[in-house]
Amino acid sequence: MIKKNPGFTLIELLVAMGVASLVFLLTSSVLITVISANSKSQKVEAFEQVKNNLGRELSGAVRWGENVSITGNDIEADDVRYHFESGRVYKNGEPITPAEVEVVDFRVSNNSADPKYSSLVITAELVHRHDVLAHDVIRVVVSQRKSEVSQ
Amino acid sequence: MVEVMLSITIMTMVAVAVFPIVGFLVSRGRNFVNENRAGFLLQEGMEVTYNVFLGQWDESWLRYPEGIYHPAVEVDSGQNEWILLTGLQNGLETRFSRQIEIFKVCRDSASGEMVSFPCFGANVWDKKSRLVKTTVYWQEGGKVESVSSDLLLTELRE
């Protein structure tokens, strides 16, 4: 006996295609959201890393320097000079901030309670050149350590 | 009807699997920023306290007894100078609170080792040392987060 295969009706095919489209749309939009969230998260972390590195570099130089002074917004710590120019911070003429991060503003002041030792407030405004939302101001306070034993 | 049920099930599974990942990525970025900012505020508290005691150790001993303080700037003869004011500091960068707790230090008079309380008999208060505990708090996702660090200040004399 030959069994007749009725196949799919047009309605069933349309419903199946509709369901497939919906699933495809949903998964692709979710995938895009995940990828963009991950990309954003990586950018934020990279930007924070730049801030940390700058803060750590300046803090170390001032904290352990024997002769620390400021001239305008330049910092001199022993034989190292930190200088801000054209959107980047330089250490003895070599840039220490990456090209993709612009330093919009860089200011230094001394609030030390002891005239012999510096306590600097360093403020830097940073913007990511490829992501205007990555924009932040860091404020680093660092005090020079005492290098002489009192009499 | 079967197709509709199937599609709803698949969509629910996808949503349940993926939305927590998106939430995690977004909150990870936010946590990282807050912890970083809190770290800078913590460092500021310790550096200011170090500088204040460095400048006037004998005066600071009397001026800043045990208690809770926060950093501030005093203008003296046109020059800015760090000082400590009593109490907790709220609303730093809108979300952070900071406190600097200053403690006296008790030492074994024979060995010079720091000892816990009570401080009497062979244990004496060290007038040339202070233990400074700086803490920064902030609210995140309904929870109070904090970072803290201890700094031992000691005046060395020949």
Interface residues (C-beta under 8 A of the other chain):
Chain A: E12 V15 A16 V19 L22 V23 L26 T27 V30 T33 V34 A37 N38 K40 S41 V44 E45 E48 K51 N52 G55 S59 S109 N110 N111 S112 A113 D114 Y117 S119 I138 R139 V140 V141 V142 S143 R145 K146 V149 S150 Q151
Chain B: E3 V4 L6 S7 I10 M11 V14 A15 V18 F19 I21 V22 L25 V26 R28 G29 F32 V33 N36 F40 Q43 E44 E47 V48 Y50 N51 V52 L54 G55 Q56 V73 N80 E81 W82 I83 E155 L156 R157 E158
